[in-house]
Amino acid sequence: MNTALLYHLLDVDPADGPAELLHRARGSRHLPHLVLSALAREDVRMGEPARAELRRARTRADRYARLAHDLARSTGVRAIHGLPLAGYYPADLLRPQASLELVAPGEAALWQAVVRLVTDHPVETVDVTLLGDRPHHTAVTVRWPAEDPLLDPWYRVRLTTAALPGDCAAVPVRPYLVADDHVECLIALAEAQLHRGPASAAPASTSVRGLDPLTLLDLSCLTHQPFEPGETAAVLAAYRLAPEAAALLDLAAPRLPLGTLAAVRTALGPELAPEHRRRAEAATAPRLPVRHGTLLRRTVIRHTWDEARLMPAGESRDGCRDGSALLLTPVADYLLTAPTATPTPADRTTALDALHHWDTRC
């Protein structure tokens, strides 16, 4: 992997030089850090502002790696997607990471990790989403400022009890991800393709035939891994991702030599029709409910709580709109609503009254 590949993937004429390459990369929030590290490893001239930006980006990546290691030892959560993929990049090439993604073995471990993050870092936002109902899965995203909050992406750690959330419809939640490391990385890339739509597509200036350059670079780092074609295709099918993996490799093939992944693509062929049939049969089933949390208040950390608690949103008055509930967590309290519902001031007042009523009983 070198700058020649970056010029190719970003559709920049090498004759236009590294400044144009970096300019094109700035169409993405994190891709400039990858380009800067690639230019640095080839001793391209750069001034102090560029070197400082690269140093901060390396500090960010190192901090994510330490966080993942420490939280794994203390709570049992483990990194998926971005950080494992970064391990396949050359040591001096910085893979961009929009967030540190962690999967927890259960809700207790998730909240233990959140408490550690809130205790040890200047966390400014804690967002919560519940997926499903009785039982449900929990996803939490915490954010705090970068060293330069204006120039650099903020730190963002996403924790979930569902390794692969699916699409809430035809592809179900798959809580566990268990495979060889390089196969898990391919599964993660296929899952990302499942979620990729018009709203989440890369900007036109950095997209390549439906794939962002970072996905292509991730694949390029996997093309020499020891994939066993039949076994890998079977695992992708078991995780309900055969169509996404096939589409991913078909989109990448004109731009990259697929190496060991070419045989995987061939082996995926027989898995496509069965998965399409399963999805067609599931098309009429009810969608999995999703509820997002609107923050009502941060709290003193409830160290004795292993799990969050759900309660009605309107204990003290007539209640909020249908489907609303209160979620009390070890670090903050929320009003839960459907993703398309925006709580009104009256909803918030009712919810806060219910919290006050709960406080007086405890």
Secondary structure by P-SEA (a helix, b strand, c coil): ccaaaaaaaacccccccaaaaaaaacccccaaaaaaaaaaaacccccaaaaaaaaaaaaaaaaaaaaaaaaaacccccccccaaaaaacccccccccccbbbbbccaaaaaaaaaaaaacccccbbbbbbccccbbbbbbbbbbbcccccccccbbbbbcccccccccccccccccccccaaaaaaaaaaaaaaacccccccccccccccccaaaaaaaaaaccccccaaaaaaaaaaaccaaaaaaaaaaaccccccccaaaaaaaaccccaaaaaaaaaaccccccbbbbbcccccccccccccbbbbbbcccccccccccbbbbbcccbbbbbbcccccccaaaaaaaaaaaaaaaaac
